[in-house]
Amino acid sequence: MVRALINAGERSARVLTLAKLASVGLSMIWGFAVTYVFVRALPAEEFRAFLLLIAFNNFTISAEFGITNVIYSRLRRYWLGAGEGIGVEQGDFRHEEIGVLFLFLTSLIVIGGAVVIGAMLLGVIRTQMPAIFLIFFFGSALNILLLLAKRALAAVDRNLLWELTDIARRLAGLAALFSVLEGLSLLASVTSLLLINV
C-alpha cells in the first residue's frame, strides 16, 4: 500500500514539487535553528569555538568535489540503458563504484574528524565540551554520505522516496534540537542528531 502510494507520487510532478519545497523549507529552518539553539545553550566563548567547528564541518562536506554528481550521471545512464540491455555491455557503470565512493566519503569524514581533534588538542578550537563538539561534527558530516544516497536514488527515479525520508529526518532533528530549550541536555540532543543521520 505504502509502496504503491510512493510509486504513484514519483510520477506526479505536483507531489514531487511539494515534497521538494517542504524539504528545502525544513533545510532553511534547520540552518536557523542550529544557530538559535546553540547561541542560547552555549557560553559566548564556547559558541565562538562552535562557529569554527561549523567551518571545519562545511569544509569537510565540500571536499567531495562534486564526485556524487559524477556517480549520479553514470548511474543515470546505466539505469536508462538497462531496459535496452546496453548499460552493462558498454561497461558504462559498475555497482562497485558506489561502494568505492562510499569508502572515499567515509575516509573524508574520518580525516575531518582527525583534523578537528587535532585542532582541539592544539588549542585552535578551544572548548570545554569536546564530546559535544565531536558528536555534532560527525553527525553533521554524515550528510556527505546522505548526499550519495540522494544522488543514487535520484538516478533510479526514487526522488520522492528520498524527499520523504529527508523530511522525516529533518523533523526528528529539529525536535531533538529544540528539546534543548525545554531542558534536554545538549549532549543528549547532539547524540540524537547523530543517531538520526546514521
Salt bridges, closest charged atoms under 4 A:
GLU45 OE2 - ARG48 NH2 2.18
ASP92 OD2 - ARG77 NE 3.17
GLU97 OE1 - ARG74 NE 2.84
ASP157 OD1 - ARG76 NH1 2.69
GLU163 OE2 - LYS20 NZ 3.56
ASP166 OD1 - ARG169 NH2 2.52
ASP166 OD2 - ARG170 NE 3.13
